Amino acid sequence: MTIVTCRRCGEILNANANFCWSCGAAQHVATSPDTVATPVIAAQEQLHHGALSAPSSLVHDVLVSATGPNPGVRYELRNETTTVGRHEGSDVVLDDVSVSRHHGIFTKTSSGRVTLRDLNSLNGTYVNGSRVEETILRSGDEVQIGKYKLIFWQAG
């Protein structure tokens, strides 16, 4: 059996992995002139400026899209749980192959805090640049799911 390692960082991967779970590097060889690489982590200057400042007088916790096809879009976290993924049945649909069908779940705790849990996604979930399995979010945290960056703002 051949061991497959990341072309960038050397991490051991599944044989059919398209991206490294550790560093996010693409694992396929781009030989077609039509292939376009989309960076997983955008430069700070490319972030949507409306996402970087706290919206005034929030009634519900909210995610504001900082990058992706619709920067500035707001996703209110109204329910006790909010699912995120590529699947059309998700509460927050992020339609891109870098997002798993059932990627993660936001849960509001009894104390009013919001936790984010990764649902064993292929490319992982990142908060403020660090890969997380589950974490409590704080206002201003940057959540990265696939190529999308979302800024979390807590109501109150």
Backbone as CSV, one residue per row, in Angstrom:
resi,resn,N_x,N_y,N_z,CA_x,CA_y,CA_z,C_x,C_y,C_z
1,MET,0.834,-1.175,0.000,0.000,0.000,0.000,0.885,1.247,0.000
2,THR,0.585,2.183,-0.888,1.367,3.400,-1.010,0.829,4.466,-0.063
3,ILE,1.735,5.130,0.633,1.348,6.215,1.526,1.332,7.505,0.721
4,VAL,0.224,8.235,0.801,0.073,9.494,0.081,0.320,10.628,1.060
5,THR,1.192,11.555,0.659,1.490,12.706,1.504,1.212,13.998,0.751
6,CYS,0.984,15.050,1.506,0.705,16.368,0.932,1.915,16.866,0.146
7,ARG,1.627,17.446,-1.002,2.685,17.973,-1.861,3.354,19.200,-1.257
8,ARG,2.652,19.903,-0.332,3.216,21.112,0.270,3.841,20.845,1.639
9,CYS,3.072,20.224,2.561,3.541,20.123,3.949,3.990,18.723,4.358
10,GLY,3.700,17.701,3.525,4.145,16.343,3.831,3.218,15.554,4.738
11,GLU,2.071,16.116,5.110,1.099,15.428,5.975,0.567,14.177,5.264
12,ILE,0.316,13.096,6.016,-0.234,11.869,5.450,-1.719,12.083,5.168
13,LEU,-2.167,11.706,3.954,-3.535,11.950,3.493,-4.202,10.662,3.049
14,ASN,-5.537,10.722,2.883,-6.250,9.643,2.217,-5.781,9.596,0.773
15,ALA,-5.827,8.426,0.165,-5.342,8.273,-1.204,-6.141,9.104,-2.203
16,ASN,-7.412,9.390,-1.924,-8.246,10.128,-2.868,-8.488,11.578,-2.456
17,ALA,-7.686,12.125,-1.540,-7.876,13.502,-1.062,-7.566,14.500,-2.169
18,ASN,-8.456,15.470,-2.335,-8.222,16.541,-3.298,-7.453,17.701,-2.681
19,PHE,-7.596,17.861,-1.355,-6.935,18.939,-0.636,-6.352,18.383,0.650
20,CYS,-5.271,18.984,1.124,-4.653,18.583,2.385,-5.515,19.080,3.541
21,TRP,-5.825,18.207,4.495,-6.631,18.593,5.646,-5.852,19.510,6.568
22,SER,-4.535,19.486,6.496,-3.714,20.267,7.410,-3.424,21.677,6.894
23,CYS,-2.952,21.787,5.643,-2.566,23.108,5.121,-3.489,23.627,4.034
24,GLY,-4.400,22.777,3.509,-5.360,23.224,2.499,-4.850,23.195,1.070
25,ALA,-3.629,22.715,0.847,-3.050,22.715,-0.498,-3.762,21.711,-1.409
26,ALA,-3.979,22.120,-2.660,-4.571,21.221,-3.655,-3.602,20.075,-3.911
27,GLN,-4.150,18.866,-4.095,-3.301,17.693,-4.277,-3.318,17.153,-5.696
28,HIS,-4.028,17.822,-6.597,-4.073,17.380,-7.981,-3.092,18.211,-8.815
29,VAL,-2.684,17.650,-9.929,-1.779,18.352,-10.832,-2.634,19.082,-11.862
30,ALA,-2.485,20.383,-11.936,-3.252,21.194,-12.883,-2.486,21.263,-14.200
31,THR,-2.932,20.469,-15.180,-2.245,20.454,-16.474,-3.046,21.155,-17.551
32,SER,-4.325,21.387,-17.300,-5.179,22.031,-18.287,-5.010,23.539,-18.226
33,PRO,-4.937,24.217,-19.389,-4.838,25.676,-19.350,-6.133,26.318,-18.838
34,ASP,-7.237,25.553,-18.798,-8.515,26.079,-18.329,-8.654,26.013,-16.809
35,THR,-7.708,25.368,-16.140,-7.791,25.221,-14.698,-7.467,26.547,-14.028
36,VAL,-8.316,26.923,-13.060,-8.103,28.155,-12.324,-7.989,27.800,-10.856
37,ALA,-6.941,28.260,-10.216,-6.758,28.007,-8.793,-7.408,29.122,-7.996
38,THR,-8.198,28.739,-6.998,-8.816,29.709,-6.107,-8.182,29.541,-4.738
39,PRO,-7.523,30.571,-4.224,-6.882,30.422,-2.912,-7.925,30.224,-1.833
40,VAL,-7.615,29.350,-0.870,-8.528,29.075,0.226,-8.513,30.249,1.200
41,ILE,-7.356,30.864,1.379,-7.233,31.980,2.300,-6.976,33.238,1.489
42,ALA,-7.907,34.179,1.547,-7.791,35.421,0.802,-6.969,36.426,1.593
43,ALA,-6.369,37.350,0.891,-5.630,38.418,1.553,-6.601,39.308,2.314
44,GLN,-6.152,39.905,3.389,-7.007,40.736,4.227,-7.661,41.859,3.424
45,GLU,-6.963,42.424,2.438,-7.503,43.527,1.652,-8.689,43.095,0.798
46,GLN,-8.833,41.799,0.525,-9.904,41.318,-0.320,-11.189,41.051,0.462
47,LEU,-11.156,41.186,1.769,-12.341,40.939,2.569,-13.343,42.058,2.364
48,HIS,-14.613,41.710,2.390,-15.678,42.706,2.245,-15.672,43.606,3.471
49,HIS,-15.517,44.917,3.253,-15.365,45.854,4.363,-16.583,45.898,5.274
50,GLY,-17.795,45.668,4.749,-19.000,45.674,5.576,-19.021,44.551,6.590
51,ALA,-18.287,43.469,6.315,-18.262,42.325,7.229,-17.342,42.579,8.411
52,LEU,-16.401,43.526,8.258,-15.368,43.711,9.266,-15.798,44.591,10.429
53,SER,-16.906,45.292,10.303,-17.376,46.122,11.409,-18.694,45.552,11.931
54,ALA,-18.871,45.656,13.237,-20.059,45.088,13.874,-21.313,45.815,13.413
55,PRO,-22.315,45.056,12.924,-23.580,45.692,12.564,-24.230,46.287,13.816
56,SER,-24.934,47.385,13.660,-25.550,48.030,14.820,-26.866,47.351,15.189
57,SER,-27.159,47.348,16.459,-28.402,46.845,17.063,-28.883,45.514,16.486
58,LEU,-28.119,44.466,16.727,-28.509,43.132,16.267,-29.533,42.511,17.205
59,VAL,-30.570,41.913,16.636,-31.562,41.186,17.413,-31.133,39.725,17.549
60,HIS,-30.522,39.176,16.470,-30.046,37.789,16.450,-28.553,37.784,16.142
61,ASP,-27.875,36.711,16.575,-26.492,36.520,16.161,-26.485,36.412,14.644
62,VAL,-25.381,36.834,14.017,-25.351,36.876,12.557,-23.959,36.506,12.044
63,LEU,-23.946,35.876,10.856,-22.724,35.636,10.105,-22.781,36.559,8.898
64,VAL,-21.698,37.301,8.647,-21.636,38.189,7.496,-20.564,37.656,6.559
65,SER,-20.940,37.420,5.312,-20.009,36.901,4.323,-18.957,37.955,3.996
66,ALA,-17.688,37.612,4.210,-16.585,38.524,3.907,-15.975,38.207,2.550
67,THR,-16.019,36.939,2.135,-15.524,36.530,0.817,-16.497,35.520,0.229
68,GLY,-16.343,35.263,-1.046,-17.233,34.334,-1.735,-18.016,35.081,-2.792
69,PRO,-18.965,34.415,-3.440,-19.697,35.042,-4.538,-20.610,36.178,-4.098
70,ASN,-21.039,36.198,-2.835,-21.961,37.229,-2.358,-21.434,37.903,-1.095
71,PRO,-20.341,38.668,-1.180,-19.832,39.316,0.030,-20.846,40.304,0.582
72,GLY,-20.929,40.355,1.908,-21.859,41.255,2.567,-23.187,40.618,2.931
73,VAL,-23.460,39.403,2.411,-24.718,38.720,2.734,-24.701,38.336,4.211
74,ARG,-25.853,38.531,4.866,-25.988,38.202,6.285,-26.828,36.941,6.459
75,TYR,-26.347,36.076,7.349,-27.077,34.869,7.708,-27.392,34.963,9.195
76,GLU,-28.663,35.166,9.537,-29.056,35.257,10.933,-29.141,33.868,11.553
77,LEU,-28.614,33.751,12.764,-28.654,32.491,13.504,-29.831,32.583,14.473
78,ARG,-31.047,32.399,13.947,-32.277,32.576,14.724,-32.624,31.363,15.575
79,ASN,-32.303,30.182,15.085,-32.720,28.943,15.742,-31.669,28.450,16.730
80,GLU,-32.057,27.446,17.511,-31.127,26.838,18.459,-29.947,26.204,17.722
81,THR,-30.226,25.603,16.555,-29.159,25.054,15.717,-29.304,25.596,14.299
82,THR,-28.167,25.834,13.663,-28.128,26.300,12.273,-27.091,25.458,11.552
83,THR,-27.525,24.743,10.515,-26.604,23.892,9.757,-25.998,24.679,8.613
84,VAL,-24.776,24.306,8.242,-24.088,24.954,7.129,-23.459,23.874,6.267
85,GLY,-23.581,24.043,4.950,-22.996,23.074,4.033,-23.418,23.339,2.606
86,ARG,-23.013,22.455,1.731,-23.333,22.564,0.307,-24.724,22.019,-0.009
87,HIS,-25.259,21.163,0.872,-26.561,20.539,0.653,-27.658,21.599,0.674
88,GLU,-28.589,21.505,-0.273,-29.653,22.510,-0.379,-30.578,22.533,0.821
89,GLY,-30.562,21.511,1.653,-31.375,21.485,2.861,-30.707,22.160,4.052
90,SER,-29.485,22.648,3.879,-28.787,23.340,4.967,-29.429,24.697,5.213
91,ASP,-29.337,25.175,6.455,-29.848,26.510,6.774,-29.016,27.588,6.090
92,VAL,-27.703,27.396,6.058,-26.788,28.291,5.349,-26.148,27.465,4.237
93,VAL,-26.537,27.732,2.990,-26.019,26.978,1.851,-24.828,27.723,1.266
94,LEU,-23.667,27.061,1.234,-22.455,27.596,0.628,-22.129,26.686,-0.543
95,ASP,-22.488,27.107,-1.733,-22.444,26.266,-2.919,-21.078,26.308,-3.588
96,ASP,-20.182,25.438,-3.124,-18.856,25.311,-3.716,-18.305,23.941,-3.338
97,VAL,-17.493,23.346,-4.226,-16.960,22.005,-3.965,-16.016,21.967,-2.766
98,SER,-15.508,23.120,-2.322,-14.628,23.143,-1.154,-15.408,23.002,0.155
99,VAL,-16.741,23.029,0.067,-17.615,22.895,1.228,-18.266,21.515,1.182
100,SER,-18.222,20.790,2.302,-18.879,19.478,2.368,-20.393,19.662,2.362
101,ARG,-21.112,18.608,1.958,-22.577,18.696,1.929,-23.138,19.050,3.305
102,HIS,-22.637,18.395,4.328,-23.029,18.677,5.716,-21.741,19.053,6.438
103,HIS,-21.370,20.308,6.368,-20.038,20.764,6.789,-19.942,21.040,8.286
104,GLY,-20.908,21.790,8.823,-20.820,22.153,10.236,-22.167,22.543,10.797
105,ILE,-22.160,22.807,12.105,-23.402,23.204,12.777,-23.083,24.252,13.845
106,PHE,-23.891,25.309,13.839,-23.825,26.343,14.865,-24.916,26.016,15.883
107,THR,-24.571,26.034,17.166,-25.528,25.718,18.222,-25.508,26.824,19.264
108,LYS,-26.697,27.309,19.622,-26.813,28.319,20.672,-26.985,27.595,22.000
109,THR,-26.098,27.870,22.960,-26.163,27.220,24.267,-27.187,27.928,25.149
110,SER,-27.518,27.320,26.283,-28.500,27.914,27.203,-28.001,29.236,27.787
111,SER,-26.683,29.434,27.808,-26.127,30.690,28.318,-26.077,31.784,27.248
112,GLY,-26.512,31.450,26.021,-26.532,32.443,24.953,-25.314,32.441,24.054
113,ARG,-24.318,31.641,24.392,-23.130,31.544,23.541,-23.434,30.701,22.312
114,VAL,-22.612,30.881,21.278,-22.766,30.106,20.048,-21.520,29.255,19.864
115,THR,-21.731,27.946,19.662,-20.618,27.046,19.371,-20.685,26.649,17.903
116,LEU,-19.539,26.366,17.343,-19.430,25.874,15.971,-18.748,24.520,16.038
117,ARG,-19.375,23.507,15.414,-18.809,22.149,15.387,-18.663,21.704,13.944
118,ASP,-17.480,21.214,13.605,-17.223,20.642,12.287,-17.834,19.239,12.249
119,LEU,-18.507,18.900,11.146,-19.160,17.595,11.013,-18.316,16.646,10.161
120,ASN,-17.042,16.503,10.523,-16.099,15.629,9.813,-15.994,16.006,8.333
121,SER,-15.932,17.301,8.066,-15.821,17.770,6.688,-14.443,17.425,6.118
122,LEU,-14.384,17.315,4.807,-13.127,16.962,4.150,-12.081,18.064,4.296
123,ASN,-12.469,19.315,4.081,-11.507,20.425,4.094,-11.409,21.139,5.432
124,GLY,-12.211,20.743,6.405,-12.111,21.314,7.741,-12.833,22.633,7.900
125,THR,-12.892,23.073,9.147,-13.491,24.342,9.528,-12.448,25.103,10.327
126,TYR,-12.302,26.377,10.026,-11.262,27.187,10.648,-11.892,28.397,11.327
127,VAL,-11.390,28.740,12.501,-11.799,29.955,13.201,-10.533,30.752,13.488
128,ASN,-10.499,31.970,12.987,-9.331,32.853,13.118,-8.045,32.160,12.661
129,GLY,-8.157,31.386,11.581,-6.999,30.740,10.966,-6.601,29.404,11.546
130,SER,-7.232,28.953,12.610,-6.892,27.667,13.232,-7.998,26.661,12.985
131,ARG,-7.587,25.449,12.609,-8.571,24.391,12.376,-9.219,23.996,13.691
132,VAL,-10.551,23.831,13.679,-11.275,23.491,14.902,-12.200,22.308,14.653
133,GLU,-12.425,21.540,15.697,-13.447,20.498,15.689,-14.721,21.076,16.292
134,GLU,-14.556,21.797,17.409,-15.662,22.483,18.062,-15.087,23.624,18.880
135,THR,-15.767,24.784,18.832,-15.284,25.951,19.564,-16.429,26.893,19.874
136,ILE,-16.241,27.712,20.894,-17.194,28.771,21.221,-16.779,30.000,20.428
137,LEU,-17.753,30.622,19.758,-17.466,31.805,18.949,-17.622,33.077,19.773
138,ARG,-16.811,34.069,19.412,-16.881,35.391,20.021,-17.091,36.411,18.914
139,SER,-17.707,37.510,19.253,-17.991,38.547,18.276,-16.711,38.967,17.549
140,GLY,-16.769,39.000,16.232,-15.621,39.375,15.412,-14.790,38.202,14.936
141,ASP,-15.109,36.981,15.380,-14.358,35.800,14.932,-14.567,35.579,13.439
142,GLU,-13.492,35.164,12.768,-13.539,34.862,11.342,-13.664,33.349,11.179
143,VAL,-14.765,32.918,10.575,-15.028,31.499,10.348,-14.759,31.211,8.880
144,GLN,-13.895,30.236,8.601,-13.619,29.859,7.216,-14.150,28.458,6.969
145,ILE,-15.035,28.368,5.984,-15.621,27.102,5.564,-15.382,27.003,4.069
146,GLY,-14.472,26.100,3.681,-14.073,26.037,2.281,-13.436,27.354,1.880
147,LYS,-13.874,27.902,0.753,-13.296,29.174,0.300,-14.035,30.384,0.881
148,TYR,-15.060,30.145,1.677,-15.857,31.225,2.246,-15.306,31.668,3.591
149,LYS,-15.249,32.986,3.787,-14.925,33.547,5.091,-16.153,34.298,5.570
150,LEU,-16.552,33.987,6.792,-17.733,34.590,7.401,-17.310,35.204,8.731
151,ILE,-17.783,36.404,9.002,-17.488,37.050,10.272,-18.695,36.869,11.193
152,PHE,-18.450,36.363,12.406,-19.520,36.126,13.373,-19.687,37.370,14.242
153,TRP,-20.924,37.837,14.367,-21.259,38.958,15.251,-22.350,38.518,16.203
154,GLN,-22.113,38.699,17.492,-23.071,38.288,18.522,-24.049,39.426,18.809
155,ALA,-25.318,39.078,18.951,-26.351,40.073,19.263,-26.145,40.622,20.674
156,GLY,-26.638,41.814,20.868,-26.612,42.332,22.222,-25.851,43.557,22.313
